[in-house]
Amino acid sequence: MRDVIENHYEEARQRALSLLEDTRETAEGCWVTNTAAPRKVTFRGHQLPAYRFVHCVLERHIVGRDWVVRHRCHNRLCMRPEHLILGTQADNKRDDWEYWAGGVDHRFL
């Protein structure tokens, strides 16, 4: 995927922006689509979750499978760039534990 994004960045950027245009804002400030599961996107023969594509393209992060895109809002349907951050699986699990312990304080997003 690295060479795809590097060599086709403007095309990828336009695709990411079009994905964001197809969202609606929730009361919590998340940008979601009307899908039951996280939306998928196919770009130049590669399929991945739309939130991962949006984050990696707009932030120009080229990451391997050992990195995950975490949701600060704890909403896997959310594609809002401000709610997405990179991390490890351990970071992601820690996010889950914190969420289960106290929930999400949306004022900090």
Backbone as CSV, one residue per row, in Angstrom:
resi,resn,N_x,N_y,N_z,CA_x,CA_y,CA_z,C_x,C_y,C_z
1,MET,0.827,-1.200,0.000,0.000,0.000,0.000,0.864,1.253,0.000
2,ARG,2.071,1.152,0.550,2.968,2.308,0.630,3.174,2.945,-0.733
3,ASP,3.557,2.157,-1.746,3.818,2.714,-3.068,2.560,3.270,-3.709
4,VAL,1.414,2.665,-3.390,0.147,3.154,-3.948,-0.128,4.562,-3.448
5,ILE,0.009,4.775,-2.140,-0.278,6.105,-1.589,0.787,7.105,-2.016
6,GLU,2.057,6.712,-2.013,3.117,7.642,-2.401,2.980,8.071,-3.856
7,ASN,2.680,7.127,-4.740,2.625,7.432,-6.165,1.276,7.988,-6.621
8,HIS,0.266,7.860,-5.804,-1.075,8.295,-6.195,-1.714,9.114,-5.077
9,TYR,-0.925,9.962,-4.444,-1.409,10.667,-3.260,-2.620,11.547,-3.560
10,GLU,-2.565,12.341,-4.595,-3.679,13.262,-4.854,-4.964,12.494,-5.139
11,GLU,-4.868,11.399,-5.862,-6.039,10.559,-6.109,-6.564,9.968,-4.789
12,ALA,-5.656,9.508,-3.932,-6.032,8.950,-2.640,-6.671,10.024,-1.762
13,ARG,-6.117,11.215,-1.780,-6.645,12.323,-0.983,-8.070,12.662,-1.419
14,GLN,-8.293,12.739,-2.721,-9.636,13.035,-3.219,-10.623,11.947,-2.821
15,ARG,-10.168,10.699,-2.863,-11.032,9.579,-2.465,-11.375,9.682,-0.973
16,ALA,-10.380,9.998,-0.140,-10.606,10.137,1.301,-11.601,11.266,1.576
17,LEU,-11.438,12.392,0.900,-12.351,13.516,1.101,-13.769,13.173,0.649
18,SER,-13.886,12.400,-0.432,-15.223,12.006,-0.896,-15.882,11.052,0.106
19,LEU,-15.086,10.209,0.754,-15.635,9.337,1.802,-16.173,10.168,2.957
20,LEU,-15.449,11.220,3.326,-15.887,12.074,4.428,-17.145,12.863,4.070
21,GLU,-17.288,13.227,2.799,-18.493,13.945,2.367,-19.735,13.086,2.479
22,ASP,-19.554,11.762,2.477,-20.664,10.822,2.526,-20.989,10.402,3.969
23,THR,-20.681,11.255,4.934,-20.950,10.949,6.342,-21.982,11.916,6.901
24,ARG,-22.486,11.560,8.062,-23.362,12.466,8.810,-22.777,12.576,10.211
25,GLU,-23.001,13.694,10.857,-22.458,13.918,12.196,-23.450,13.450,13.252
26,THR,-22.949,12.692,14.228,-23.786,12.234,15.335,-23.810,13.300,16.428
27,ALA,-24.635,13.085,17.423,-24.723,14.013,18.557,-23.393,14.110,19.297
28,GLU,-22.597,13.037,19.259,-21.292,13.026,19.931,-20.183,13.643,19.082
29,GLY,-20.492,14.042,17.854,-19.494,14.664,16.994,-18.765,13.693,16.079
30,CYS,-19.188,12.449,16.044,-18.573,11.461,15.147,-19.132,11.637,13.741
31,TRP,-18.329,11.320,12.750,-18.775,11.325,11.356,-18.920,9.875,10.930
32,VAL,-20.148,9.443,10.667,-20.439,8.048,10.355,-21.234,7.932,9.062
33,THR,-21.214,6.729,8.493,-22.056,6.423,7.344,-23.198,5.546,7.823
34,ASN,-24.143,5.300,6.959,-25.297,4.475,7.316,-24.982,3.007,7.062
35,THR,-23.948,2.490,7.699,-23.586,1.087,7.586,-23.591,0.468,8.977
36,ALA,-23.866,-0.831,9.040,-23.902,-1.517,10.330,-22.501,-1.836,10.845
37,ALA,-21.561,-1.986,9.944,-20.171,-2.292,10.300,-19.292,-1.188,9.709
38,PRO,-18.045,-1.098,10.155,-17.160,-0.079,9.572,-17.113,-0.206,8.047
39,ARG,-17.260,0.908,7.386,-17.255,0.933,5.923,-15.899,0.498,5.396
40,LYS,-15.907,-0.208,4.277,-14.681,-0.630,3.599,-14.487,0.235,2.364
41,VAL,-13.244,0.384,1.967,-12.927,1.113,0.750,-11.893,0.295,-0.021
42,THR,-12.042,0.285,-1.327,-11.053,-0.347,-2.193,-10.380,0.759,-2.984
43,PHE,-9.057,0.791,-2.911,-8.289,1.801,-3.634,-7.133,1.105,-4.332
44,ARG,-7.140,1.174,-5.656,-6.092,0.569,-6.470,-5.812,-0.878,-6.089
45,GLY,-6.889,-1.643,-5.917,-6.771,-3.072,-5.658,-6.552,-3.464,-4.219
46,HIS,-6.508,-2.503,-3.307,-6.329,-2.789,-1.885,-7.608,-2.428,-1.144
47,GLN,-8.110,-3.367,-0.324,-9.310,-3.093,0.459,-8.932,-2.957,1.935
48,LEU,-9.485,-1.945,2.585,-9.231,-1.730,3.991,-10.368,-0.915,4.586
49,PRO,-10.447,-0.856,5.926,-11.491,-0.035,6.538,-11.345,1.427,6.117
50,ALA,-12.464,2.059,5.840,-12.437,3.447,5.362,-11.778,4.377,6.369
51,TYR,-12.006,4.152,7.672,-11.392,5.036,8.667,-9.871,4.935,8.626
52,ARG,-9.333,3.743,8.381,-7.878,3.573,8.286,-7.344,4.291,7.044
53,PHE,-8.058,4.129,5.934,-7.665,4.794,4.687,-7.664,6.307,4.870
54,VAL,-8.751,6.841,5.429,-8.869,8.292,5.632,-7.720,8.795,6.498
55,HIS,-7.483,8.139,7.627,-6.428,8.601,8.532,-5.052,8.535,7.869
56,CYS,-4.732,7.402,7.280,-3.396,7.230,6.693,-3.148,8.202,5.538
57,VAL,-4.155,8.442,4.731,-3.980,9.354,3.599,-3.874,10.802,4.078
58,LEU,-4.816,11.250,4.872,-4.829,12.656,5.274,-3.667,13.016,6.192
59,GLU,-3.196,12.071,6.999,-2.057,12.328,7.879,-0.724,11.918,7.248
60,ARG,-0.809,11.358,6.036,0.381,10.878,5.310,1.180,9.876,6.127
61,HIS,0.464,8.984,6.804,1.095,7.896,7.550,1.115,6.656,6.677
62,ILE,2.266,6.077,6.518,2.393,4.814,5.799,2.800,3.783,6.836
63,VAL,1.867,2.910,7.180,2.076,1.989,8.287,1.835,0.549,7.860
64,GLY,2.460,-0.352,8.583,2.267,-1.775,8.347,1.108,-2.313,9.153
65,ARG,0.903,-3.605,9.036,-0.215,-4.256,9.715,-0.066,-4.281,11.233
66,ASP,1.145,-4.040,11.736,1.335,-4.058,13.187,0.828,-2.775,13.851
67,TRP,0.425,-1.786,13.072,-0.145,-0.549,13.598,-1.642,-0.564,13.358
68,VAL,-2.380,-0.001,14.295,-3.826,0.118,14.157,-4.220,1.587,14.205
69,VAL,-5.341,1.886,13.630,-5.913,3.228,13.757,-6.959,3.135,14.861
70,ARG,-6.705,3.880,15.923,-7.559,3.853,17.115,-8.603,4.960,17.030
71,HIS,-9.743,4.706,17.635,-10.821,5.685,17.698,-10.841,6.312,19.081
72,ARG,-10.490,7.577,19.166,-10.533,8.281,20.463,-11.966,8.334,20.989
73,CYS,-12.936,8.313,20.096,-14.350,8.384,20.462,-14.925,7.015,20.787
74,HIS,-14.180,5.972,20.528,-14.571,4.583,20.766,-15.771,4.177,19.914
75,ASN,-15.876,4.763,18.721,-16.950,4.442,17.787,-16.303,3.949,16.498
76,ARG,-16.329,2.640,16.268,-15.650,2.062,15.100,-16.238,2.523,13.772
77,LEU,-17.424,3.083,13.785,-18.029,3.586,12.552,-17.539,4.988,12.207
78,CYS,-16.886,5.650,13.149,-16.465,7.039,12.971,-15.286,7.155,12.017
79,MET,-15.368,8.156,11.136,-14.277,8.443,10.202,-13.750,9.867,10.371
80,ARG,-14.178,10.564,11.401,-13.732,11.945,11.616,-12.230,11.953,11.920
81,PRO,-11.433,12.648,11.113,-9.971,12.626,11.290,-9.509,13.007,12.693
82,GLU,-10.187,13.946,13.336,-9.787,14.369,14.678,-10.003,13.282,15.729
83,HIS,-10.809,12.290,15.415,-11.098,11.215,16.360,-10.179,10.007,16.152
84,LEU,-9.316,10.048,15.147,-8.486,8.895,14.793,-7.021,9.145,15.110
85,ILE,-6.368,8.142,15.714,-4.936,8.221,16.006,-4.305,6.850,15.782
86,LEU,-3.016,6.860,15.482,-2.278,5.607,15.305,-1.859,5.048,16.650
87,GLY,-1.722,3.749,16.699,-1.224,3.101,17.901,-0.974,1.627,17.654
88,THR,-0.608,0.955,18.711,-0.372,-0.481,18.651,-1.623,-1.213,19.120
89,GLN,-1.618,-2.529,18.974,-2.722,-3.323,19.505,-2.819,-3.146,21.018
90,ALA,-1.665,-3.038,21.692,-1.671,-2.831,23.144,-2.327,-1.501,23.499
91,ASP,-2.034,-0.447,22.733,-2.684,0.854,22.952,-4.196,0.726,22.781
92,ASN,-4.582,-0.005,21.760,-5.992,-0.185,21.460,-6.703,-0.932,22.597
93,LYS,-6.065,-1.952,23.125,-6.640,-2.707,24.231,-6.735,-1.833,25.480
94,ARG,-5.715,-1.020,25.722,-5.744,-0.091,26.860,-6.909,0.896,26.707
95,ASP,-7.146,1.354,25.466,-8.297,2.221,25.204,-9.592,1.523,25.615
96,ASP,-9.717,0.238,25.260,-10.911,-0.529,25.622,-11.087,-0.569,27.136
97,TRP,-10.022,-0.872,27.853,-10.110,-0.960,29.320,-10.528,0.373,29.926
98,GLU,-9.954,1.460,29.430,-10.313,2.780,29.952,-11.766,3.115,29.650
99,TYR,-12.211,2.737,28.463,-13.599,2.992,28.078,-14.548,2.208,28.981
100,TRP,-14.245,0.929,29.198,-15.097,0.104,30.046,-15.109,0.627,31.480
101,ALA,-14.003,1.213,31.905,-13.908,1.717,33.276,-14.656,3.027,33.472
102,GLY,-14.615,3.905,32.462,-15.199,5.225,32.687,-15.895,5.852,31.506
103,GLY,-15.890,5.234,30.357,-16.537,5.809,29.183,-15.660,6.833,28.487
104,VAL,-16.233,7.507,27.526,-15.530,8.518,26.736,-16.013,9.884,27.161
105,ASP,-15.089,10.765,27.445,-15.440,12.146,27.736,-15.291,12.926,26.429
106,HIS,-16.377,13.180,25.742,-16.334,13.796,24.419,-15.829,15.235,24.432
107,ARG,-15.735,15.852,25.596,-15.170,17.196,25.652,-13.689,17.201,25.306
108,PHE,-13.013,16.040,25.434,-11.579,15.977,25.165,-11.265,15.618,23.718
109,LEU,-12.272,15.404,22.884,-12.036,15.048,21.483,-11.824,16.301,20.662
